[in-house]
């Protein structure tokens, strides 16, 4: 609780799926996650969480090809998740750190997932994209670590195009200075053509305050 983790990758690698899988696992462990989807639709996020929580194939779910047993497993998972996981898509003007965290406490969430940094709002006038991201990162870390109201947060962020060739480093994050200085852990997802063909990806721990 109170720790901010940023997850970075280039577009299409799997940042959102990774974050939703983490939310499903948090729910399995008795947490009450709140997922903010600032880009994807709510039904699409909910379908992915339902599939990962129940263990059924997301691809077959979207095509309507589930077996009877899979349908039962999906239904049971949806019943368990009802009221346990919140998925919301705030309107523009309500995407500030203060608004998102206030809503998390209102619904009793104890785990926060935000997809993604680029669509959050600083809540004040900024002069550059670097300042935009810096204001949000610092405010988010402050808000989730208030004494007596601590909540862990996984924030999805976009990596630059160079990460496609070289893999991720802390400098791969857009406006990385504040991310490197503020977050408790930074994770990078990387996937080349061979990894994609073998249905796998690489997760690098780029920074961690509590480990090597």
N, C-alpha and C positions, 0 to 999 in steps of 0.2 A: 504493500500500500504506500502511495506517495511517489512511486517510481515512474519515470517516463521513459518508454522504450520507443525508438523510431525504427521503422522497417522500410528499407529503401530498395527499389529496383526500377529498371526501365519499363516503359509501357508494354503490357502484354506478357510479362514474365510470370506473374501469378501473385502479386502483392495482395490483392483483395481476397483471393481464395485462401491464401495463407492466414490472413487476419480472421476471416470467417471460420476457418478451421480452429483457430485458437479460441474464438468465442464459443464454439461448440464444445471444445474440450473444457473450457472454464465452466460451462453449464453442467457438464458431466461431473465436475468436482464440487458441485454445490454452490457455485457463484451465481450472481444475477447480473449478467452482462448487459450493457447498453451499447448497441452498435449504431453509429452515425454513418449513414451512407450519403455522401455529398455528391456522388456521381451516378452510381447505379440505382436502379429502382428498388423499392422496398420488397415487392414480391420476388424478384430475382435473388436478393440477399436471403430472404426467408427460405426459399427453396434450397439454396445451397447449404444453409445451416441445418435444415431438416434432413437433407440427404447425408451430411457428414455426421450428424448426431445419431441417425438411425442406422447408418452403414450401407444404405442402398446406393445404387449408381445414380449420380446426378444426371449423367447423359441419358440414361433410360428414363429417369423421372421426367426430364424435359420433353422427351418424345412420347411419353405416355405408354411405355413398354414394360412397366413393372409387373412382376409375377404377383400372384395372390399373397404369397408369404411376404414379399417385399412391401406390398400395399399395406398389409397389417402392421409391419414393422414401422413403416412411415407414419401411419395413423397413430400408433402408440407413442412415437417420438413427438409428434405434433401436440398430443395431449400433455405429455410431460413438459414440453417447452412453453406451453401456454402460461403466460404471466411470469415465466422464468427469464426469458430473453426478450429484450425490447429492441426493435429495429426501427429507426426513425430517420426521416430525411427533412431536416429543418429548411424552412424557406430562407431566401436571401434576406439579410438583415437580422437573422437569428442564428448566425453561424459564428458568433464570437465565443471566445473561451468562457466568458462569464455566463452566457446563455446556455451553452452546452453542459457546463458543470452544474449549473443550477437545476437543469432538467434531470441530470443523472441522480442528484440527491433527492429530487422530488419523486422519482419512480423507485427509489431504494436500490439503485444499481451499486454494485461493489466492484465493478470492473468496466473500464471504458475503452471502446475501440472507435477510432476516428479514421475514416477513409474519405478524403485525404487532406493533407496540409494545404495543397494549392487552392482548395475551395473554402478554406476557413477565412474569417474576416477579422482584421486586427482590432476593430472597435474604436479606432482613432485615426487621425490623418497621418499617412506615411508618405515618404517622398521617393521610395524605391522598393523594388521587390525584395531586396535584401533586408531592408528595415521591416517590411511587411512580415516576412517569415520570422525575423528576430523577435519582434513584438509578440507574436503568437506563441513561439516556443517558450519564451521566458514567462509569459502569463500563464501558459498551461502548466508548466512545472510548479509555479507558485500556487496555483489554484488547487491542484490535485494533492498537494502536500501540506495543506493547512492543518494545524494540530487538531486532532479529534475528528477530522473529516477526510482523512487520507484515502485515496483510491488509486489503484494502478491504472496506467493508460498505455495502450499500444497505438501509436500514430503512424499511419502510412504516409510515405513521402516519395516524391518522384526523384529518380536518379538521372544524371545527364547521359547523353548518347554514348560517351566514351566508355561507359561501364559495359556496353554490349561486347566490346572487344577485349577489354582488359580485366574484367571482373570489378567488383566494387571495393572502394576504399572510402574513408570518411570524406575525402575531397570529391567523391562522386555525387554527393548530395548537392542540390541547388542551394546556394548560399550556406555553405557548410559550417561556417564559423560558429554561429550560435548553436547549431545542432551539436557540434563537437564539444562546446563549452558547457552545455546545459543538460543534455540528456544523460540518464543513468546507464543506458545501454543502446547501442546502435547495431542493427542487424542488416545484412545485405543479401538479397536473393540474386542469383546469377544462373543463367541457363543458356548453353550454346546449342547448336543444332543436334549434336550427338545426344546431349542430355534430354532434349525434347523428344527425340525418337525413342529413347529408353524410359520416358515418363519419369524423369527425376530432375532435381535441381540442386544447386549448391547453396547452402546457407552459411554465411560467414559472420562471426561475431567480431564486429569492427571496433567496438568499445564496450567495456563493462567495468563499472566502478567496483564491483564486488568479486572480480575474478581476473585472470590473465586475459 
